[in-house]
Amino acid sequence: MSESELLTRIGEVQFVCVELNLYLDTHPADAAARTDYLSYSGLLAQLISEYEREYGPLMGFGHSQAEEGCWVCSKWPWEKR
């Protein structure tokens, strides 16, 4: 999967996770929605891990592990076209 395809897929799965989370706020007993949320959140973690292995960290401030200097050595997101 190319970098842009992977970023697009991450955005799609993040959207699903947010929507399911909002739904579960008002329907906490919905077991099927909870199962879907856990499935999609696992997929999201997997996609983010894949992206970070290939292209570097997505988030700073301790949310993504990065080797020292990784931010400086990689292109900025707007330069990656």
C-alpha positions in Angstrom: 0.0 0.0 0.0 1.4 3.4 -0.9 1.8 6.2 1.7 -1.2 8.1 0.5 -3.4 5.0 0.3 -2.3 4.1 3.9 -3.1 7.6 5.2 -6.5 7.5 3.5 -7.2 4.1 5.0 -6.1 5.3 8.5 -8.5 8.3 8.1 -11.4 6.0 7.1 -10.9 3.7 10.1 -10.5 6.6 12.5 -13.8 8.0 11.3 -15.5 4.6 11.9 -13.9 4.5 15.4 -15.1 8.0 16.3 -18.6 7.3 15.1 -18.9 3.9 16.9 -17.5 5.6 20.1 -20.2 8.3 19.9 -22.9 5.7 19.3 -21.7 3.6 22.3 -21.9 6.7 24.5 -25.7 6.6 24.0 -26.1 2.8 23.5 -23.6 1.2 25.9 -25.5 -2.1 26.0 -25.1 -2.7 22.2 -22.8 -5.7 22.1 -22.5 -5.8 18.3 -21.4 -2.1 18.2 -18.9 -2.8 21.0 -17.5 -5.8 19.1 -17.2 -3.6 15.9 -15.5 -0.8 17.9 -12.9 -3.2 19.3 -12.3 -4.7 15.9 -11.9 -1.3 14.2 -9.7 0.1 17.0 -7.4 -2.9 16.6 -7.3 -2.4 12.9 -6.5 1.3 13.4 -3.6 0.4 15.7 -2.3 -2.0 13.2 -2.5 0.5 10.3 -0.8 3.2 12.4 2.0 0.8 13.3 2.4 -0.1 9.7 2.6 3.5 8.6 5.1 4.4 11.3 7.3 1.5 10.4 7.4 2.5 6.8 7.2 6.4 6.9 7.9 7.6 10.4 5.7 8.9 13.3 2.3 10.4 12.7 2.0 12.2 16.0 4.4 13.9 18.4 4.4 14.6 22.1 5.0 11.0 23.1 2.1 9.6 21.1 4.3 7.9 18.6 7.6 6.3 19.2 10.4 7.7 17.0 14.1 7.3 16.8 16.2 10.3 17.7 16.3 12.7 14.8 13.5 11.0 12.9 11.4 14.2 12.7 14.3 16.1 11.2 15.4 13.5 8.7 12.0 12.8 7.2 10.0 15.1 4.9 7.1 17.2 6.3 3.6 15.9 5.5 3.0 18.6 2.9 6.3 17.7 1.2 5.3 14.1 0.7 3.7 14.4 -2.6 
